[in-house]
Amino acid sequence: GWYGLAAARTYLKLQPTVKLLITDSASTVGGVWSKARLYPNLEAQVKLGLFNYTDKPMRPHRGDPHDPRVTGEMIHSYLQEHAEDHDL
């Protein structure tokens, strides 16, 4: 999930030569936001801009910067991209 990815990224910044194995019981990253746990119309109870890592903002729902919704699919995609961007 959020904190596991953040912890792994931080650890690898501090120890870049370490070979770190990240495991998860789900088949995709995300913890409670993993693909298998999502359901139609799932939304977080937080507005856009408050639920992301500091180095990369989350893209708005359907590209509309005025839409404050954060869907489960958005979160899963964001965490997947974060893991890929940082080779986690």
Secondary structure, 3 states (H helix, E strand, C coil): CHHHHHHHHHHHHHCCCCCCCCCCCCCCCCHHHCHHHCCCCCECCCCCCCCCCCCCCCCCHHHCCCCCCCEHHHHHHHHHHHHHHCCC
